[in-house]
Structure formats: structure tokens, C-alpha cells
């Protein structure tokens, strides 16, 4: 039986028995229908994954796991990409986050832009942030990553600041292409993806003044939920762990 990977937000140690939190326990028991003695792999973001077996099940949302071994697989990309993603509606934003995590980004910063169709009050912002973080966790569980990329609280694009030496934004009219790019050492960069209607002229000008550089992927204009994953995959191929 294939081992199931689950995120557990608690200290993990070989030889210990851990009580899973309600959400992963319920998923393991109700959705995956696992039973006592079935294998399971846990990770908590410390860079390791812990193999074990289900020791006990109590009801539909309580489960304990005995950990018997630990590994430190090298699955994190050496290219640290912070994705600045204009907030999209519903599943489009989920897709952008999910695929960016699978492709190896180190952090995601959702932003409101001039042409962004989504507006959130404080309560909805916190709800969406919690949801996006769960999307990131689920993506890590599926793709084998050890570390959960940080999902920052939403902010205005015009308030964006960064300490990274290379800051890019996708622009179908830009002169810079991947073939002409150089990555600084350490290999870190920020990548801005605009909304469905694109970045406004004022936003592009502001990004230029802030030291961002326009990057052109190719001759076609991509949707906002496609642009980020496409750019990240291309960057990983050119500079990251897809070489």
C-alpha cells in the first residue's frame, strides 16, 4: 500500500507516538479510509519526513501514529522564488497557489492591484488566507515537499517592498527574455504576476521606479492563473533544479 503523506503542525521524533490534529486525522480515517497498522508519512516543515504506522483510531477524527524512521530528501529548489500574485477569483487563485507550490516557490504574496476584481473585507481576508495556506499544505503533501511556503497576508501592490536583488514582473511587451537573464548569488528573485486584465500603465511605471524589470515569456498572453506556473517552470528549467 502506498504511504500517505500528511502535514502535522507539531514536533516529530522517531520512536514517539503522536496524536494527529483533527483535520489530518479526519482526512486519514474518513476520506482515505486507512486502518490500524497502515503506513503513513508525516512532515512538519523542519526539512524531514517521518515514516510510521497508524497505532490507534478512536472514532472518526482521532488517530495516533507511531514514528519509526526519518529521512531528509533533497526536494527543495536552490532557486528561491517569491511569487507576488494578483488575487484572482475562487478556483483560479487556488490553482495559481497550488501549482506554484508544486513547482517549488519559497513564498507567495497575494496582492490587490488596480484591475483586480476581488475585494475582501478583514473577515474575508482572514478566511481566504487560511484557505490559501491549506491549499499550500495540501500541495506539499501531494508533491513531496518538506517545507511549507509562507503565504503572506494580502497587501496592496503599490505597497510592495522587497530586499531581493532581482525583482521581475511579467510583461508581454518587455524586452528581457529568459535567455538573456542572469541570476544573482544567492539565487533569489521576486516575480510579480498581474491580474486578469493585466497591470496598469501606472503600476508598471511604479514597478520600474522600484527597480523591478519586465520579463517576457513568449508571444502569447497567458491568463493570470497560468502565467505564474509557466514562468516558475521556465525559471526552474533555466536556473533551478530542472536543469
C-alpha positions as CSV (number, residue, x, y, z in Angstrom):
1,X,0.0,0.0,0.0
2,X,1.3,3.5,-0.9
3,X,2.2,5.6,2.1
4,X,0.1,8.7,2.6
5,X,1.9,12.0,3.4
6,X,0.3,14.3,5.9
7,X,1.3,17.6,7.4
8,X,1.3,17.8,11.2
9,X,1.9,21.1,13.0
10,X,3.7,19.6,16.0
11,X,7.2,18.4,16.9
12,X,8.0,15.0,15.4
13,X,10.6,12.5,16.6
14,X,11.4,8.9,15.8
15,X,10.2,6.5,18.5
16,X,7.5,8.8,19.6
17,X,3.7,8.3,19.3
18,X,1.9,11.4,18.1
19,X,-1.8,12.3,18.2
20,X,-2.8,13.8,14.9
21,X,-4.7,17.0,14.8
22,X,-8.4,16.8,13.9
23,X,-8.1,17.8,10.3
24,X,-5.4,15.3,9.2
25,X,-6.9,12.6,11.4
26,X,-10.3,13.0,9.9
27,X,-8.8,13.0,6.4
28,X,-6.9,9.8,7.1
29,X,-9.8,8.0,8.6
30,X,-12.9,9.3,6.7
31,X,-11.5,10.2,3.3
32,X,-8.6,7.8,2.8
33,X,-10.2,5.1,4.9
34,X,-6.9,4.0,6.5
35,X,-6.9,1.4,9.3
36,X,-4.7,0.5,12.2
37,X,-1.1,-0.7,11.1
38,X,-1.4,1.1,7.7
39,X,1.7,3.1,6.8
40,X,1.7,6.9,7.0
41,X,4.4,9.6,6.5
42,X,4.3,12.8,8.4
43,X,6.2,16.1,8.0
44,X,6.1,19.4,9.9
45,X,8.2,21.7,7.8
46,X,11.5,21.0,9.6
47,X,13.1,19.6,6.4
48,X,12.5,15.9,7.3
49,X,9.7,13.4,6.8
50,X,8.9,10.7,9.4
51,X,7.6,7.3,8.4
52,X,5.4,5.4,10.8
53,X,2.2,3.4,11.1
54,X,-1.2,4.0,12.5
55,X,-1.2,2.8,16.1
56,X,-4.8,3.5,17.0
57,X,-8.1,5.0,15.8
58,X,-10.7,6.4,18.0
59,X,-13.9,7.4,16.3
60,X,-13.8,9.4,13.1
61,X,-11.4,12.1,13.9
62,X,-8.9,10.8,16.4
63,X,-5.8,8.9,15.4
64,X,-2.3,8.2,16.8
65,X,0.8,7.4,14.7
66,X,3.9,5.6,15.9
67,X,7.0,7.0,14.1
68,X,9.8,4.6,13.3
69,X,12.2,6.3,10.8
70,X,13.2,9.7,9.4
71,X,14.6,10.8,6.1
72,X,15.8,14.2,4.7
73,X,15.1,14.0,1.0
74,X,16.5,16.9,-1.2
75,X,13.3,18.2,-2.8
76,X,13.6,21.9,-2.2
77,X,14.8,24.1,-5.1
78,X,18.0,26.0,-4.7
79,X,16.2,28.9,-6.6
80,X,14.3,30.9,-4.0
81,X,11.3,32.4,-5.8
82,X,8.8,34.7,-4.1
83,X,5.6,34.8,-6.2
84,X,3.7,38.0,-6.0
85,X,0.3,37.0,-7.3
86,X,-2.6,39.4,-8.0
87,X,-5.6,38.0,-6.3
88,X,-7.9,36.1,-8.6
89,X,-11.4,34.8,-8.1
90,X,-12.0,31.4,-6.4
91,X,-10.5,28.4,-8.1
92,X,-8.2,30.5,-10.2
93,X,-6.3,31.7,-7.2
94,X,-6.3,28.2,-5.7
95,X,-4.8,26.9,-8.9
96,X,-2.1,29.5,-9.0
97,X,-1.1,28.8,-5.4
98,X,-1.3,25.0,-5.8
99,X,0.9,24.9,-8.9
100,X,3.4,27.5,-7.7
101,X,3.9,25.3,-4.5
102,X,4.3,22.2,-6.6
103,X,6.9,23.9,-8.8
104,X,9.0,25.0,-5.8
105,X,8.3,28.6,-4.8
106,X,9.6,29.6,-1.4
107,X,6.9,32.2,-0.6
108,X,3.7,33.7,-2.0
109,X,2.5,37.3,-1.5
110,X,-1.1,37.9,-2.7
111,X,-1.7,41.5,-3.8
112,X,-4.6,43.7,-4.7
113,X,-4.0,45.6,-7.9
114,X,-5.8,48.3,-9.9
115,X,-7.6,45.8,-12.2
116,X,-8.1,43.1,-9.6
117,X,-11.7,42.0,-9.5
118,X,-11.6,40.7,-5.9
119,X,-12.2,42.9,-2.9
120,X,-12.1,41.5,0.6
121,X,-13.0,42.9,4.0
122,X,-11.0,42.0,7.0
123,X,-13.0,38.9,7.9
124,X,-13.0,37.5,4.4
125,X,-9.3,38.3,4.1
126,X,-8.5,36.1,7.1
127,X,-10.8,33.4,5.8
128,X,-9.2,33.4,2.4
129,X,-5.7,33.5,3.9
130,X,-6.4,30.4,6.0
131,X,-7.9,28.7,2.9
132,X,-4.8,29.5,0.8
133,X,-2.5,28.2,3.4
134,X,-4.4,24.9,3.4
135,X,-4.1,24.8,-0.3
136,X,-0.3,25.1,0.0
137,X,-0.2,22.4,2.7
138,X,-2.2,20.0,0.5
139,X,0.1,20.7,-2.4
140,X,3.1,19.9,-0.3
141,X,1.5,16.7,0.9
142,X,1.0,15.6,-2.7
143,X,4.2,16.7,-4.3
144,X,6.7,15.6,-1.6
145,X,7.9,18.9,-0.4
146,X,9.3,19.1,3.1
147,X,8.8,22.9,3.7
148,X,5.5,24.8,3.5
149,X,6.0,28.0,1.5
150,X,4.8,31.1,3.5
151,X,1.6,32.6,2.3
152,X,1.7,36.3,3.3
153,X,-1.4,38.3,4.2
154,X,-2.8,40.2,1.2
155,X,-1.4,43.7,0.6
156,X,-1.7,46.4,-2.0
157,X,0.6,46.1,-5.0
158,X,1.7,49.7,-4.6
159,X,2.9,48.9,-1.0
160,X,5.1,46.1,-2.2
161,X,8.7,46.1,-1.0
162,X,11.4,43.6,-1.4
163,X,15.0,43.1,-0.3
164,X,15.8,40.6,-3.1
165,X,18.4,41.8,-5.7
166,X,16.4,40.6,-8.8
167,X,12.8,41.7,-9.0
168,X,10.7,40.8,-12.1
169,X,7.2,41.3,-13.4
170,X,5.7,39.5,-16.3
171,X,5.1,41.8,-19.3
172,X,4.2,40.6,-22.8
173,X,5.9,43.7,-24.2
174,X,9.1,43.6,-22.2
175,X,12.5,43.3,-23.9
176,X,14.1,41.0,-21.4
177,X,13.7,37.2,-22.0
178,X,14.8,34.2,-20.1
179,X,17.6,33.6,-22.5
180,X,19.1,37.0,-21.6
181,X,18.7,36.7,-17.9
182,X,21.3,36.3,-15.2
183,X,20.6,35.2,-11.6
184,X,22.5,36.8,-8.7
185,X,24.1,34.8,-6.0
186,X,22.4,33.7,-3.8
187,X,19.8,32.6,-6.4
188,X,16.8,34.6,-5.1
189,X,14.2,36.5,-7.0
190,X,10.7,38.1,-6.8
191,X,8.2,37.6,-9.6
192,X,5.1,39.7,-10.0
193,X,2.0,38.3,-11.8
194,X,-0.7,40.8,-12.7
195,X,-4.5,40.3,-12.6
196,X,-6.7,39.0,-15.5
197,X,-6.8,42.5,-17.0
198,X,-3.1,43.0,-16.7
199,X,-1.0,45.5,-14.8
200,X,-2.0,49.1,-15.5
201,X,0.5,51.6,-17.0
202,X,0.7,53.4,-13.7
203,X,1.5,50.1,-11.9
204,X,4.2,49.2,-14.5
205,X,5.7,52.6,-14.1
206,X,5.7,52.3,-10.3
207,X,7.4,48.8,-10.5
208,X,10.0,50.2,-12.9
209,X,10.8,53.0,-10.4
210,X,11.1,50.5,-7.6
211,X,13.7,48.6,-9.5
212,X,11.6,45.8,-11.0
213,X,12.3,44.6,-14.5
214,X,9.8,43.4,-17.1
215,X,10.1,39.9,-18.3
216,X,8.6,38.5,-21.5
217,X,7.9,34.7,-21.7
218,X,6.8,34.5,-25.3
219,X,4.4,35.7,-27.9
220,X,1.2,34.7,-26.2
221,X,-0.7,36.4,-23.4
222,X,-1.3,34.0,-20.5
223,X,-4.2,34.0,-18.0
224,X,-3.2,35.1,-14.5
225,X,-3.5,31.6,-13.1
226,X,-1.4,30.2,-15.9
227,X,1.3,32.9,-16.1
228,X,2.8,32.2,-12.6
229,X,3.2,28.4,-13.0
230,X,4.5,28.8,-16.6
231,X,7.1,31.4,-15.5
232,X,8.2,29.4,-12.4
233,X,8.6,26.2,-14.5
234,X,10.7,28.1,-17.1
235,X,12.8,29.7,-14.3
236,X,13.4,26.3,-12.7
237,X,14.4,24.9,-16.0
238,X,16.9,27.7,-16.7
239,X,18.2,28.3,-13.2
240,X,16.7,25.9,-10.7
241,X,16.5,22.1,-10.1
242,X,15.0,21.3,-13.5
243,X,18.3,21.8,-15.3
